[in-house]
Amino acid sequence: STAGPEQDHSAIWRKRAKMPEPARKSGGAAAAAEALLGEYMNAQVCVITNDGRSVVGTLRGFDQVANVVLEKSVERIFAPDAPMEEVPLGLYLIKGDNVAVVGKVE
């Protein structure tokens, strides 16, 4: 069936996929970022970027579009025929549209 112009297509898709409402309807992007990344502040995290790079450092800041600031960061380079290499980066900003995964390093 076709939806009329007054229907919200994203709501129909979420209902079919049984997905929750987006964060912007329950407090905005800033609240969503705070809920997801706030507990990692001042902790050592690993950020995997969309192009496959792995950057490890202390999370010092983030914003509503998931831009992250890492302090004392290193890029970990993995190769099948060589040992892992760490390249020091220092204070490093990763744009939110390039962040794929952020996880705490224990």
Secondary structure, DSSP 4 states (H G I P E B T S, - for coil): -PPPTTS-HHHHHHHHHTPPPPGGGGTHHHHHHHHHHGGGTTSEEEEEETTS-EEEEEEEEE-TT--EEEEEEEEEEEETTEEEEEEEEEEEEE-GGGEEEEEE--
